[in-house]
Amino acid sequence: MEFIKAESIVALHNPGVCSRQLLNPDNSQSSRVTITEVHLEPGACQPRHTHESSEQIWYAFAGSGRLLLAEGEEPFRAGDVVRFADGDVHGLMNDGETAFVYLSVTAPPIHFGYAYREKK
């Protein structure tokens, strides 16, 4: 069993985006999954990108936004779930008036530090 205390969870930051690394290769022995809680302020964006060797599942907790896909955009709101297969182009724009919060599950795990400017 592993127990990860709240005070040991690292948050990664880009302008308008906070990514709390709940379970990842840096704080867990899990070799199967990364779990991340992501907060986007109104107007914040995660640009389109891919993960060539991992799939991701996002569950939206709060807010509304637009998924940025290879071929356009789709609404994404609290309660929705989306799955991206290996190599799928994806991103997110918070076009709502409140914070957008989602949970991301990535398998196999990824060290996401490369994608963020600041680590706290």
C-alpha positions as CSV (number, residue, x, y, z in Angstrom):
1,M,0.0,0.0,0.0
2,E,1.1,3.6,-0.7
3,F,-0.3,6.6,1.1
4,I,0.4,10.0,-0.5
5,K,-0.2,12.9,1.9
6,A,-1.6,16.1,0.6
7,E,1.4,18.2,1.6
8,S,3.7,16.0,-0.5
9,I,1.7,16.5,-3.7
10,V,3.6,18.7,-6.2
11,A,1.7,21.3,-8.3
12,L,3.0,22.3,-11.7
13,H,2.1,25.7,-13.1
14,N,1.8,27.5,-16.4
15,P,-0.1,30.8,-16.8
16,G,-3.7,30.1,-15.7
17,V,-3.1,26.4,-15.3
18,C,-2.3,24.4,-12.1
19,S,-1.7,20.7,-12.4
20,R,-1.6,18.8,-9.1
21,Q,0.4,15.6,-9.6
22,L,-1.7,13.3,-7.3
23,L,0.0,10.1,-8.3
24,N,3.0,9.9,-10.7
25,P,6.4,8.2,-11.1
26,D,7.9,10.8,-8.7
27,N,5.8,10.0,-5.7
28,S,4.6,6.5,-6.4
29,Q,5.9,3.1,-7.3
30,S,3.0,2.6,-9.7
31,S,4.2,1.7,-13.2
32,R,0.7,1.8,-14.7
33,V,-0.9,5.2,-14.2
34,T,-0.5,8.9,-13.5
35,I,-3.4,10.7,-11.9
36,T,-3.5,14.5,-12.2
37,E,-6.0,17.2,-10.9
38,V,-6.0,20.1,-13.4
39,H,-7.4,23.6,-12.8
40,L,-7.7,26.1,-15.6
41,E,-8.7,29.7,-14.8
42,P,-11.2,31.4,-17.1
43,G,-9.6,32.1,-20.5
44,A,-6.7,29.7,-19.8
45,C,-5.6,27.1,-22.4
46,Q,-3.8,23.9,-22.7
47,P,-2.6,23.9,-26.3
48,R,-3.2,20.9,-28.6
49,H,-0.6,18.2,-28.1
50,T,-0.3,14.4,-28.2
51,H,1.1,11.5,-26.1
52,E,2.5,9.0,-28.5
53,S,2.6,6.0,-26.1
54,S,0.0,6.8,-23.5
55,E,-3.8,7.1,-23.4
56,Q,-5.6,9.7,-21.2
57,I,-9.0,9.8,-19.7
58,W,-10.4,13.1,-18.5
59,Y,-13.3,13.5,-16.1
60,A,-14.6,17.1,-15.8
61,F,-15.5,18.1,-12.2
62,A,-16.4,21.7,-12.6
63,G,-16.9,24.4,-15.2
64,S,-17.2,24.3,-19.0
65,G,-14.7,24.6,-21.8
66,R,-13.9,23.4,-25.3
67,L,-11.8,20.3,-26.2
68,L,-9.2,21.3,-28.8
69,L,-9.0,18.4,-31.2
70,A,-7.2,17.6,-34.4
71,E,-10.3,18.3,-36.4
72,G,-12.0,21.2,-34.5
73,E,-13.5,21.6,-31.1
74,E,-16.1,19.9,-28.8
75,P,-17.9,21.3,-25.7
76,F,-16.6,19.7,-22.5
77,R,-18.6,20.3,-19.2
78,A,-18.8,19.2,-15.6
79,G,-19.9,15.5,-15.6
80,D,-18.4,14.7,-19.0
81,V,-15.8,12.0,-19.6
82,V,-13.4,11.9,-22.6
83,R,-10.8,9.3,-23.6
84,F,-7.8,10.0,-25.9
85,A,-6.0,7.1,-27.4
86,D,-2.3,7.0,-27.9
87,G,-1.4,9.8,-30.4
88,D,-4.8,11.6,-30.4
89,V,-4.4,15.3,-30.6
90,H,-6.1,17.1,-27.7
91,G,-6.1,20.3,-25.6
92,L,-8.5,22.4,-23.6
93,M,-9.7,26.0,-23.6
94,N,-11.6,27.3,-20.6
95,D,-14.1,29.5,-22.3
96,G,-16.4,29.7,-19.2
97,E,-16.6,32.3,-16.4
98,T,-15.4,30.0,-13.6
99,A,-12.5,27.7,-13.0
100,F,-12.5,24.5,-15.0
101,V,-11.4,21.4,-13.0
102,Y,-10.8,18.0,-14.4
103,L,-9.1,14.7,-13.3
104,S,-6.7,13.1,-15.8
105,V,-5.7,9.5,-15.7
106,T,-2.8,8.6,-18.0
107,A,-1.6,5.1,-18.7
108,P,1.2,4.2,-18.9
109,P,2.4,7.0,-16.6
110,I,4.1,10.2,-17.9
111,H,6.4,12.7,-16.0
112,F,4.6,15.9,-16.9
113,G,7.2,18.3,-15.5
114,Y,8.5,18.9,-19.0
115,A,5.3,20.7,-20.0
116,Y,5.2,23.2,-17.1
117,R,7.3,26.3,-16.3
118,E,7.0,26.3,-12.5
119,K,7.0,23.5,-9.8
120,K,5.8,24.1,-6.3
